[in-house]
Amino acid sequence: MNRERARIRWSMWMGCAALAMSPLITPRTVERMTGGEPSWPQKFEIRQGESQGFAFVVTQAGPVTVSVTSQGAPIVVSVSGPVAQPLQQRGSGTLSISHTATAAEVQKSSIWRVDISAMNGAPPAQKVAPIIAQGTISVQHPPADMRMAAAEIQRSLSAMQAAAPPRPVAFSSISPMQAAYTRQLVARQAAAKQALLTKITSTVPPPPNVNRPMPMGPAP
């Protein structure tokens, strides 16, 4: 019975992870395919049981630095993308992740993502999850070619349209509270994914000017 419950919980986590890591890529689909990144630093708020993501673009080899300053509960900062394994830092206060993007990584993908979550990722007991951590994030990296990133995102969106729908998540052997919370989370992510896909594919903007360099974010 315990093994079966563990299998169901793993399937439930994988279902949510598949939605979060879908080719829609989000953080506003890298600022709407892609007119550029947000101005760094950016503020974030983490609610119990949830996470917040940011995306950035790297199209040439060079140093990448993600700096986070947080208050409240300890957090996990995870940088993913073409790296072999996500780069992580855990704790409170000031956290920093540094990496030198290689030519091979840049060739694999130009899209990188930072996810911030609380170390205690348990679902909230109340209906509205409280804010348990907040702070600012800043990203520095070499100037990027937004046209390359826009083309990559469009390919990902096309692949998403052709892909089969995800398998349903099983809820039969978990507590009613966990099942209700997970159903709500999966439904919200699925609805947002479908709405974003429809909006993007119906109004794909022209690629930005390749000659317009993207400024690096300010140092934290």
N, C-alpha and C positions, 0 to 999 in steps of 0.2 A: 504494500500500500504506500509506504513512504517513497519507494522508488518511482511508483506511478505518479505520485504527487509532484515529485521533483521533475519528472519528464514533462508534466503539464505546465509547471511553472516555467521550465526552460522554453517550451513551445510558445507560451504567452509572451515571454521576454523577447524571443526571436521575432514574433509577429510585430511587436511594437518597434523593435530595432529595424526591421525591414522597411517599415513606413518611414522612420526617421532618416534612414540612409538611402532612400529611393533616389533615382536619377533626377527628381525634381530639385534636389540639392538645397532648395530654399535658402535660408536667410535672404528672403525676398528674391529668390532665384538670382542670387548674386547681383543684387540691385538692378533687377529687371533687364537681364541679358544684354549686355551689362554696360550700364552707363557709368560705372565706377563703383568704388567701395564707399562705405560711410566715412565721414570724417572722424578720424581717431583723435582722442579716446572716445569711447562710447560707454554709456551707463548700462548696468544690468541689475535685475532683481530676480532672485531665485525663490520660487515657492516650493514648499515641501512636496516631495515626490515628483517634481518637474525639473526641467533644465532649460537653458537658453543658449541659442547658437548664433555664431557670427561666421561669415565667409569672407575669404580674401583670395586674390589671384596672384600666382607666381608663374611667370613665363620665361624666366631666365635664372640660371644658377646664381646662388648668392646667399647671404645670411638672412635668416628669418627669426624675428624675436617677438614673442607674445608676452606682454606684461599685464598682470592683473593685480589690482588692489581691492581687497574685500573686507567687509565688516559683517559680523554675525557668525553664523554656524560655519564650521570648516567646509571647504568646497573641494571639488575635483575639477581641474582644468585639463582638457584633453584636446590635443591637436591631431587631426587626421587628414588624410588626403592620399597622395601617392607614396607616402612613407610606408615602410614594411609593416610597422606596428605603430599604433597611436602613441604620441609623446604625452606624458602626464606629469602633473604636479598636484600635490594634495596639501591642504593646510589652510591657514588663515593669514590675514595681513597681505604682504606683498609676495606674489608668486611670479616666476619668470621661466619661460621655456625658450631655449635657443637651439637653432638647428641650421645647418648649412644645406640648402637645397642643391641637389646634384643635377647634372644635365640629364641623367637617366630618369630622375623623378619628374623633372619638368616635361620631359617627353611623354611620360606616362599620363600625366594629368596636370592641368593648370589650376584646378580648383582645390582649395584647402578650406578646412572648417575648424572652428574652435567651439567646443561645447563646455558649458559651465553648469555643474550640478552640485547639490549638497552631498557630502559624504554619507549622511544618513538619508538614503533614498526611499524610505518607507512611505507608503501612501498615507495621506492625512486622515485623521479620524473625523474631522469635520468636513462639511460639504465644500466650503471655500477654503482652499489651501492658504495658510499664512505665508507671508514673506519672511524667510529665515536668513537670507544673506543678500547683500547688495554691494555694489562697488563700481569700478570702472575697468575697462579693458583697452589696451592699445596694441596695435600690430605694426611692425616695421618689416619691410621686405624690399627687394629690388623693384624698380618701376616695371609695370606689367603692360602687355599688349591686350587690351580689352576685346579686340576683334577675335583673337584666338580663343579667348575664354567664351565669348558668345557663340562661336561655332561649336565648341565642345558641348555647351549646355544644350544647344539645339539638337545635336546628335543624341544626347541622353534623353531628351524629351521624346524624340522619335522612337527610341528603343522602349521607353516607358509605355507608349501607346500600343506597341506591338506585343508587349509582355502579357503573359497570362495573369489574371487576378490572383492576389495572395490567398493562401489556404486559410480557412476560418480558424480562429483561436478557440481552444477548448477551455471551458470554465467549470466543468461539472464537479471537479474535486477540489476546488478552492473555496474559501469562505465567501459568504454573500457580499460582505463589504469589499473584499478584494475584487470579486467578479464585477460588481457594479462600477467600481472605480476604473477597472481596466476596460470594461465595455465603453464607458464614457470617453476614456482617453483614446481608444482605438477609433471610435466613431468620429470624434472630433478631428483626429489626424486624417482619417480617410476622407471626410468631407472637405477639409482644407486642401488636401492633395488634389482632389477632383476639381474643386473650384479653381485652384491655381493653374492646373493643367489646361482647363478650358479657356481661362483668361489669356494664358500665355500663347497657346497655339492659335488662338483666333486673332490676336493682335501682336504678332512678333515684330518688334521694332527693328529698323535697319541697324547693321553693325556700326558701332561708334567709329570715329575717325582714327585710323591706325596711327596717325602722326601726333595724336594728342597724348602725351605721356601722363601717367597717373602719378600724382605726388605721393611720396612716402608719408606715412602718418608721423606726427610729432613724437619726439622721445617722451616716455612717461615721466 
